[in-house]
Amino acid sequence: MQLWGIFRKTPVAMIGFCCFIFLILLAMFAPILAPYTPVDGNLDMILLPPAWHSDGNVSYLLGTDELGRDMLSRLMYGTSLTFGLSFIVVIFSLVIGVVIGSLSALTRGIKSSFLNHFLDVVLSIPSLLLAIIIVAILGPGISNTVWAIAIVFIPQFIHITRYAVKEEFRKDYVLASRLDGASNFRILYYSVFPNIVERLMSQATLAQSAAILDIATLGFLGLGAQIPLPEWGAILANGLERFYIAPWTVYLPGLAILFAVVATNLVGEGIRHALKVRKEN
């Protein structure tokens, strides 16, 4: 509650939080809110500009693409594929990473040393490069993209969880719990996790912004979502050939990616600022 009190006093962070909640709701209810289906086109409305253009049509607020598909509907459905899947990826990676990181923090000797060196090697490789390698092995497709990015982010959560748990285990309150006869797992669950959850949330927002970019990038490269799925990166790549005659097919998905990344980063920065202020107080 103290963290939330500090967080909501930061106007920029609250703006980002409201945008973040908006994206979550849009990802959940896009099929209900979208005016058209994302794959069915209207051949009489091919490359229709947005409604504010002199040649636009208010029935297609953000215009249409080369097949007459409504851009607004495709972007709304794309929220589920790009932003929504990034949310799922981060939750999956977080759970697996926290479990492995917590257990590894309790190990000593050769196992601990091996894990340290392995994580150093994995974390030195850019996440996008690793994701591309994994997708190249598994094959293109949105499901393989999700698995690849989830696998790539697990080492990050293992590393931060392991470091945070080891740091907490050096503190006096853990020693007091041990003197009372508490087991390591009981200390982890009741004492350590409540003290590192905010740090994990901060890392999760960083990971999600990276996941959004990775999903969009793989879609842009043709390794992620395949046509006709309305994933933002795939929509952007599909519109490049017609950029000079229909620029809205490129800058609209680009703005959607930017909006999602900025909103996620603002939430992350708000959490980190709140953690810093609480620590100083």
C-alpha positions in Angstrom: 0.0 0.0 0.0 2.9 2.4 0.8 4.4 1.7 -2.7 1.0 2.4 -4.4 0.7 5.6 -2.4 4.0 6.8 -3.7 3.3 5.6 -7.2 0.0 7.4 -7.6 1.6 10.7 -6.6 3.7 10.6 -9.8 1.4 12.0 -12.6 3.4 10.6 -15.5 3.4 7.1 -14.0 -0.4 7.3 -13.5 -0.9 8.3 -17.1 1.2 5.3 -18.1 -0.7 3.1 -15.7 -4.1 4.2 -17.2 -2.8 3.6 -20.7 -1.5 0.2 -19.6 -5.0 -0.8 -18.1 -6.6 0.5 -21.3 -4.4 -1.8 -23.4 -5.2 -4.8 -21.2 -9.0 -4.1 -21.5 -8.7 -3.6 -25.3 -6.7 -6.9 -25.6 -9.4 -8.7 -23.7 -12.5 -7.2 -25.3 -11.3 -6.4 -28.9 -13.6 -9.0 -30.5 -16.6 -7.2 -28.9 -15.4 -3.6 -29.5 -14.0 -3.9 -33.0 -16.5 -2.7 -35.7 -15.4 -5.2 -38.3 -13.6 -8.5 -38.5 -9.9 -8.2 -39.0 -9.6 -10.5 -42.0 -12.7 -9.8 -44.1 -12.2 -7.0 -46.6 -14.4 -4.7 -48.7 -13.1 -4.5 -52.2 -15.1 -1.3 -52.8 -13.1 0.4 -50.0 -9.5 -0.5 -50.9 -6.8 1.8 -49.5 -9.4 4.2 -48.1 -7.6 7.0 -46.1 -8.5 7.8 -42.5 -11.8 9.6 -41.8 -10.0 13.0 -41.2 -8.7 12.9 -44.8 -10.8 14.6 -47.5 -11.3 11.3 -49.2 -12.0 9.4 -45.9 -15.1 7.7 -44.7 -16.4 7.9 -41.2 -17.4 4.2 -41.4 -13.7 3.4 -41.5 -12.2 5.7 -38.9 -8.6 4.8 -39.5 -8.9 3.8 -43.2 -8.5 0.5 -44.9 -5.6 -1.6 -46.3 -4.9 -3.0 -49.8 -7.7 -5.6 -49.3 -10.3 -3.2 -47.9 -9.8 -4.4 -44.3 -10.6 -1.9 -41.6 -7.4 -0.7 -40.0 -9.0 0.2 -36.7 -10.4 -3.4 -36.3 -7.1 -4.9 -37.3 -5.2 -2.7 -34.8 -7.7 -3.5 -32.0 -7.4 -7.3 -32.7 -3.6 -6.8 -32.9 -3.6 -5.6 -29.3 -4.4 -9.1 -28.3 -1.6 -10.6 -30.4 1.2 -8.1 -29.7 0.5 -6.6 -26.3 -1.7 -9.4 -24.9 0.8 -12.2 -25.8 3.7 -10.1 -24.4 1.8 -10.0 -21.1 1.3 -13.8 -21.1 5.0 -14.4 -22.1 6.2 -12.3 -19.1 3.9 -14.0 -16.6 5.1 -17.4 -17.8 8.7 -16.4 -17.8 8.3 -14.8 -14.4 6.8 -17.8 -12.7 9.4 -20.2 -14.1 12.3 -17.8 -13.5 11.3 -17.1 -9.9 10.9 -20.8 -9.1 14.3 -21.7 -10.6 16.0 -18.6 -9.3 14.8 -19.2 -5.8 15.9 -22.8 -5.7 19.3 -21.9 -7.2 19.8 -19.2 -4.6 19.8 -22.0 -2.0 22.5 -24.0 -3.8 26.2 -23.9 -3.2 29.4 -25.2 -4.8 29.7 -26.4 -8.4 26.0 -26.2 -9.2 25.9 -22.5 -8.2 29.1 -21.7 -10.1 27.9 -23.5 -13.2 24.6 -21.7 -13.2 26.4 -18.3 -12.7 28.5 -18.9 -15.8 25.7 -20.2 -17.8 23.5 -17.2 -17.0 26.4 -14.8 -17.8 26.7 -16.4 -21.3 23.0 -16.4 -22.0 22.4 -12.8 -20.8 25.3 -11.5 -22.9 23.4 -12.4 -26.1 20.7 -10.0 -27.2 17.2 -11.4 -26.5 16.0 -10.7 -30.0 18.9 -12.6 -31.5 18.2 -15.6 -29.3 14.5 -15.5 -30.2 15.3 -15.4 -33.9 17.6 -18.5 -33.5 14.9 -20.4 -31.6 12.2 -19.5 -34.1 14.5 -20.5 -36.9 14.8 -23.9 -35.3 11.1 -24.3 -34.4 9.7 -22.7 -37.5 7.8 -19.5 -38.1 4.4 -18.9 -36.5 2.9 -16.9 -33.6 2.9 -19.9 -31.2 6.6 -20.6 -31.8 7.3 -16.9 -31.4 5.6 -16.9 -28.0 7.6 -20.0 -26.8 10.9 -18.5 -28.2 10.5 -15.2 -26.4 9.3 -16.9 -23.2 12.4 -19.1 -23.2 14.6 -16.1 -23.8 13.3 -14.1 -20.9 13.4 -16.9 -18.3 17.2 -16.5 -17.6 16.6 -12.8 -16.9 14.1 -13.6 -14.1 16.3 -16.4 -12.8 19.2 -14.0 -12.5 17.3 -11.2 -10.8 15.5 -13.6 -8.5 18.7 -15.4 -7.5 20.5 -12.2 -6.8 17.5 -10.7 -4.8 17.0 -13.9 -2.7 20.7 -14.1 -1.9 20.7 -10.5 -0.8 17.7 -11.0 1.4 19.2 -14.1 3.0 22.1 -12.0 4.3 19.8 -9.8 6.3 19.2 -10.0 10.0 15.5 -10.8 9.8 16.3 -14.1 8.0 18.9 -15.0 10.6 16.2 -14.4 13.3 13.8 -16.7 11.4 16.4 -19.4 11.2 17.1 -19.1 14.9 13.4 -19.7 15.5 13.7 -22.9 13.5 12.1 -21.8 10.2 13.1 -23.8 7.1 14.5 -22.2 4.0 11.3 -22.6 2.1 9.2 -21.1 4.8 11.6 -18.1 5.0 11.3 -17.8 1.2 7.5 -17.8 1.1 6.7 -15.7 4.2 9.7 -13.4 4.5 11.8 -13.1 1.3 9.2 -13.0 -1.4 7.1 -10.1 0.1 10.3 -8.1 0.1 11.4 -8.7 -3.5 8.0 -8.7 -5.2 8.3 -5.0 -6.2 11.7 -5.6 -7.7 10.3 -8.5 -9.7 7.4 -6.3 -10.9 9.9 -3.6 -12.0 11.8 -6.2 -14.0 8.6 -7.6 -15.5 7.7 -4.2 -17.0 11.1 -4.0 -18.6 10.7 -7.5 -19.9 7.3 -6.8 -21.3 8.4 -3.7 -23.2 11.2 -5.8 -24.7 8.7 -8.6 -25.4 6.3 -6.2 -27.3 9.2 -5.2 -29.5 10.4 -8.7 -30.0 7.0 -10.0 -31.0 6.5 -7.1 -33.4 10.0 -7.5 -34.8 9.6 -11.2 -35.5 6.2 -10.4 -37.1 7.9 -7.7 -39.2 10.6 -10.1 -40.3 8.0 -12.8 -41.3 9.1 -15.1 -38.5 6.2 -14.4 -36.2 2.5 -14.0 -36.9 1.7 -15.0 -40.5 -0.7 -13.4 -42.9 -3.6 -12.6 -42.4 -3.2 -12.4 -38.6 -3.4 -8.7 -37.5 -0.2 -8.6 -35.4 1.2 -5.0 -35.3 4.6 -5.9 -36.7 3.1 -8.0 -39.5 0.7 -5.2 -40.4 3.6 -2.7 -40.5 5.7 -5.0 -42.8 2.6 -5.6 -45.1 2.1 -1.9 -45.6 5.7 -1.0 -46.4 5.3 -1.7 -50.2 2.4 0.9 -50.3 4.0 3.4 -47.9 4.0 6.3 -50.5 0.4 5.8 -51.5 -1.1 4.6 -48.2 1.2 5.8 -45.4 -1.4 5.1 -42.7 -0.9 1.4 -43.2 2.6 1.9 -41.8 2.5 4.7 -39.3 -0.7 3.5 -37.5 0.8 0.1 -36.4 4.1 1.8 -35.7 2.3 4.3 -33.4 0.4 1.4 -31.7 3.8 -0.3 -30.9 5.2 3.0 -29.7 2.2 3.6 -27.5 2.3 0.2 -25.9 6.1 0.3 -25.2 5.9 3.9 -23.8 2.9 3.0 -21.5 4.7 -0.1 -20.2 8.0 1.8 -19.6 6.2 4.6 -17.8 4.6 2.0 -15.4 8.1 0.5 -14.9 9.7 3.8 -14.2 6.9 4.7 -11.8 7.5 1.4 -9.9 11.3 2.0 -9.8 10.8 5.6 -8.6 8.4 4.5 -5.9 10.9 1.8 -4.7 13.7 4.4 -4.6 11.6 6.8 -2.6 10.4 4.1 -0.1 14.0 3.0 0.4 15.2 6.5 1.1 12.4 7.1 3.6 
